[in-house]
């Protein structure tokens, strides 16, 4: 399907996250220091929605069993062997676009400046 508009920059301030559904896929958008990240909105532990967790600085904590992830890399902090599924994103003006068909395992955000 390629890149699809899922939100506007004004919908996601620095330090915030939102969970969305894009063509049946749960997507978690995060803004950390004005960099946008998009991951599957599912914890690899027991499939809880990460959007129900807590974002503190650059660390995302699952609300169910408190697994923690580095938002900037998608790597597990606790446990370290876990990782998030990354979706490709790009910013077009004020629009945030996500390609749910282009997935990876380690993150790299896109500047929202």
N, C-alpha and C positions, 0 to 999 in steps of 0.2 A: 504493500500500500504506500510505502514511502512516508515522508514527513507529513504530519498532520498538526494543525493548530490545536493546542489543548488548553492554553491559558494566555493571559497577558502579564507582562512584568508587574503591573500594578496589583495583580491578584496575589503576588507572592513576594512579600517584602523580605529583606535580609533577616535571617534567623527564623524563618517560617517554613512550614511544609504543608502540602495538601495531597490528599489521595484522590485519584480520578479513575474513571474507567474509560478506556480507549478501545473501541471495537471488541469489547468483552475482556480485555486485559486490564488488570489492576496496575495502575502506575502511581508511583510516589514521586512528586516533585519537591525538591528542597532548594532553598536559597541560602547559601553560606558565604558570607562576605561578598555578596553580589555575584556569586557564581552559581549557576543553575545546574542541578544534577537530577537525573531521572533514573529510577530503579524500579524493578518489579515491587509492588506493594505487598510483599509476602516475605515473612521471616523464614529462612531456610531450616529453622529448628522444627516448629510445629505448624507452619503455614499461617500464623497470625498476621493480621494487617499491621504493617510497620507504621502506617499513618495514625494508628491509635497509640503509638509510643511517644517518646519524648526526645526532642532535639535540644541538646545543650552544647553550644559552640559547634564543634565539628563532629560531635559524637551523637549517633542515633541509638536510642535504647528501645528495644522491643517492650511493649507494655505488658506482655503476658509472662515471659520468663526472664526478662532483663538481659537478653543477649545484646551486646553492644557492637556497633560498626563505625568505622571511620568513614564519614560521608564523602570525603575527598578522594578516597581510593576504593571504597566498597568492601574493604578488607575487614575481617573480624578483629575486634579489640578483645572481646571476651565471649566466646573462645576465639583464639587467633586463627584457627583453621577454617573458619566459616567465611563466606563471601556473598555479596549481593549480586543480583543479575542487573546489569547496566543496560539502559536503552540509549541510543544515540539521540542527541538533541541539537538544536540550533536556534539561534535567536534571529528573527526577521523583524527589524524595527522594534516594536514593543511586543511582538507575538512570540510565544514559546512554542516550538514545534518539536514533536517526538516521533521517532520512527520505531514502532514496536516490533518491526520485523528485523531490525538490526540490533542484536543483543551481544553483550560481552559479559565478562566476569569482574573486571576491575574498572573503576570509575575515572572519568576525567570530565570536569565540568566545563561549561561554556560561560564566558563572562557575559553578564547582563548589563554592562555599562554602555 
